[in-house]
Structures are given as C-alpha cells and as structure tokens.
Amino acid sequence: MALVSLRNVGKTYRSLQGDDYVAVEDFNIEIEAGEFFCLLGTSGCGKTTVLTMLAGFEQPTTGRIEIDGRIIEAPGADRGVVFQGDDSLYEWLTAVENIEFGLRMRGIERKERRDRALHYLELVGLKGQENKHPSELSGGMKQRIQIARVLANEPRMLLMDEPFAALDAQTRLSMQSELLKIQASTNKSVLFITHDIDEAVTLADRIGVMRAGPASSIKGIVDVDLAQDERERTNDRFLDIYKTVYGMIREEVGIAMSRQEKAAGQGA
Amino acid sequence: MSKAISLRRQGTVKSAGAPGWNPLSISRGYGGYLIGFASLFVIWHLAAVYLVGSALFPPPGQVLAKAGVLIWSGVLLEHIAVSLRRILIGFFLGSLAGIPIGLAMGSFPAVRKILEPYTEFFRFIPAVAMITVAVIWFGIGEESKIFLIIYTTIFIVILNTAAGVGAIAKNKTRAARSLGASSFQVFRYVALPATVPYILTGMRLAMANSFVTIVAAELVAANEGLGKMLWDSRLYMLVDDIFVALVSLGLLGFVIDRLFRWAIFAFAGRYSPVA
C-alpha cells in the first residue's frame, strides 16, 4: 500500500467578494514509502494547495487524503514541511535551537535532543554554525537549517515547497545534490514542489505534471528511471525525459495563455 | 548578550584608541552624544545671554547653579522621586495588563472584535482630558496619577502587542504545528517570543506618553512632583526653578529611553528589533 494517497481531492476557495475559486479538482496521486515525488506545474496551478492540504494546514473540500491509511485532519510531526522562504525559521533561536525545536516540543530531554540536532546539523553541512542566529546565515544555509529541523524530527515524509527557488543557481545545484544524498541515506519519502523542469528531472523518482489552473489536476505522471550518475544535464536519457516533461508543460502553458486571451476578449 | 551590543562596544573601544579624529567614531561611540549635548548648551547660552538678555530666560550656568542648590536641599530629588514613582507604578501596571490583553486580541479574532470598541474609543480620548474625572474620582493623591499613567500606557501597549501577534509570519506557526507543537506551545514558544520586539516598542512609546501625562496631571492637581514644581515656580516667578524642572524632565526621559533601547537590544537584539 502506498504511504500517502490523495483520492478525488478538490479544493475550493471563497474570495472576499464571495466568488468561488476552484484551485484543485479531482486530483489523484499515490506516493510510495521512500519515493521522491516531484509535483511540477506552471505558476498558480495549485501545487502549493496540494502540499498545504497534505501538511494538514487546510482541509480538502472534497475527496480523501490519507497517510498510512489514516485520514489527515491536522498538521503532524509525521509530515515535515520545508517552506520556500526563510520566514518559518525562529530568528530568536540559534541554528541548533531551531533544529531541535520539534524535539523540544515533543518533550525529548535536553542532552538527547541536542545530540540529535547536532547530528543533523552536520548532515546538512553546517558543522560549526550551530550557535549562529538565522540573520547571520546565508539563504542557502537557512534552507539547510529548515531541512535539518525537519529531519531531526524524524518524520515519515518531507513536504518541500519550492525550497530552492529563492537561491542562486550555483547554491541550488549543490543543494539539489546534497538533498539527493540525504534522501538516499535516510530513505525518507519526499513530496517536492517545483516549477523547474530541470530540477524535477534531477531529483525525482516520478514527476507528476499538473494542468494549468484553475481546477487543476494531474495531467500525467512521468517515471524518471535514471541512475544517480545519469542525473546530468548532458546525459541523453536525462534529456529524453526532460523533453517529454517539457512537451507536457508547454501544452499547459498554451492552454493557460488561450484562456487568458479568451478572458481578455470577453472583458473588451 | 546580543551581537549588536558587543559590536557596538568593540566600536567604542576602537574609536577611543584610534589616533586622530574620524567621522565613523562619532556614529559608533558616545562622542556624538557629547557633541550634541554640548552644542545644545552652547546655543542655549548664546541665545540667553546675547540674543534675549532677559531675566525670564536664564543661561544654562545659572540654571545649573540653581539645580545644585535644589539638589543639595533635597527638594529637586524629592520631586523627581515622586514623579518617577508615579510613572513607574502606573507604567508597569498598565503594561502588565496591556500585554496579555494585546496577546489575546492578536490571537483570537473573537476577543479582538469584543475589545476593539474599547481600544478604538478610548485611544482617542487623551489621558490629559481624563485628568478631570481622575481627580473627581480619586482625589489629588497618588491614585489619580497612577490611574492616568495606567490609562495612557495600556492602550498603546495593547495595540502594539496585538499588531505584533498579527505580524507573525504564517509559516512560523505552521512550521511549529507540523513539528508537533500543540496550540499552547505555538503560543508560548512562537507567538510570544516573536511579539517581544513589538511589546517593547509599545512600552517605549507608552513611557514617552507617561511623561506628558504626569506633568499635565501634576500641573492641575498635586502636592508634589515635577509638574507641581513647575506650577509653583510659575506662581512665584522662579524662572530658574522652572528651567531646572524642564531640564530634569528632558534628562530623565532621555535616560529612561536609553535604558529601554539598551534593554531592547540586550534582550531582543536577536529578535530583529524594530527600535
């Protein structure tokens, strides 16, 4: 059985004007234990909405979201969330205190939680930075702290919402390869959201390509059966998969643009 | 100790040891303050002696001499102590009540809606206007002054605290929830520390208000205090005494505000302070 399943999930938001906006409709995916699943789509297609519901921050309007066969009703320590920006870090705590936050909340004794936090601090390559506050660290380092903070809590799965989108290209590349290493060594399931095809092909075991919003759903799922050393932008098989995904995304961009033109035509 | 403070200290030490004068040392150390204050007194002196030349505008030397006399006799310190005591009691009681109310208003929309009519109504009635009823209700003793300081403190602390809670990034509380924190833990370990800089800023503004209020209240109805001293001096045309009281108010406010800024940096420097 899959670790996580989303079945016929829909989410409708009501705007302040009282209009309904259907963000996601009839959305179905399953994620296996230990799998790295990328959710890819154009901006505004509802990727984050799916993650928000899976995290338990919001409830779906229709359908079921289950982890281990239990319906998700609230946020929980079994699903660690890595956010896009750095505003989820606690500025008043040091790096290591941020990382041990979850353990502290769950009543793990001081010595043990500090040891575990330092272990994960080292795992994400921040050894020696433990006593710095977030304001003293670079963007890439802050994202490492977020990842370590989630890992230290030992969740069943990681939910990552475009965690590297705000980083420069070079830092992003090194973060991607480190994330792959960490995922290989911890064997956590990951739901990784991105709008970057390249990033998705580099990281994922499977890529779920989403349709353009509104009322978005899964357009198709692409298997990425690449070995670790084939995940290079110059590799032929990498490029084949890239082209497949690119074709799907381009179709969706076309649909989104024609919808916009239609809407503009109606307005005139 | 926060980084900001230690950096500042280093800066001061460096500039003190640096050979020659450089503009950076002014911005870092206390040299700038010294120059600022010295120029204030120089301008005052020049204006009093050469520009006005009237007994109604005494030069700083004369005021300082009078201050010495009043300090020696104990009168000045007595007035200062009385005013300061009123301010501190009212200010701490007002903050003590205002912080939890502000936290509750910021955390729970229902509480906010119930209490907002109070805060939005009373914050437009200045404490100075409330002196009238305060004296009628509590007499001219300590109670009326403390009531007025509480009044002038509480609303500004409530509003700043509530605004601070409202300004917490949603991702901070969401992260805490998904790391396993209970609602109470989110409040205790995320909302509260994230709001500290706003609370301190609110208290700092309230302290400034307290000075305005206490002088006005003591002018109208009091037996001692700096405001009373001002009023009596005016009655007997003791211009030097008026200036001593004014300078005392300025210095007292400045010192207390510096203490606050220091506290904000020391305790909340790493909370990315807004001060």
Chai-1 contact restraints between the chains, C-beta under 6 A:
chainA,res_idxA,chainB,res_idxB,connection_type,confidence,min_distance_angstrom,max_distance_angstrom,comment,restraint_id
A,A55,B,S178,contact,1.0,0.0,6.0,A-B,restraint_1
A,F57,B,R174,contact,1.0,0.0,6.0,A-B,restraint_2
A,P75,B,R177,contact,1.0,0.0,6.0,A-B,restraint_3
A,P75,B,S178,contact,1.0,0.0,6.0,A-B,restraint_4
A,A77,B,G180,contact,1.0,0.0,6.0,A-B,restraint_5
A,V81,B,S178,contact,1.0,0.0,6.0,A-B,restraint_6
A,F83,B,N171,contact,1.0,0.0,6.0,A-B,restraint_7
A,D87,B,A169,contact,1.0,0.0,6.0,A-B,restraint_8
A,D87,B,N171,contact,1.0,0.0,6.0,A-B,restraint_9
A,S88,B,N171,contact,1.0,0.0,6.0,A-B,restraint_10
A,S88,B,K172,contact,1.0,0.0,6.0,A-B,restraint_11
A,S88,B,A175,contact,1.0,0.0,6.0,A-B,restraint_12
A,E91,B,S272,contact,1.0,0.0,6.0,A-B,restraint_13
A,W92,B,P193,contact,1.0,0.0,6.0,A-B,restraint_14
A,W92,B,R270,contact,1.0,0.0,6.0,A-B,restraint_15
A,W92,B,Y271,contact,1.0,0.0,6.0,A-B,restraint_16
A,F101,B,L179,contact,1.0,0.0,6.0,A-B,restraint_17
A,G102,B,L179,contact,1.0,0.0,6.0,A-B,restraint_18
A,G102,B,G180,contact,1.0,0.0,6.0,A-B,restraint_19
A,M105,B,G180,contact,1.0,0.0,6.0,A-B,restraint_20
A,M105,B,A181,contact,1.0,0.0,6.0,A-B,restraint_21
A,M105,B,Q185,contact,1.0,0.0,6.0,A-B,restraint_22
A,R106,B,G180,contact,1.0,0.0,6.0,A-B,restraint_23
A,H133,B,R270,contact,1.0,0.0,6.0,A-B,restraint_24
A,N153,B,L179,contact,1.0,0.0,6.0,A-B,restraint_25
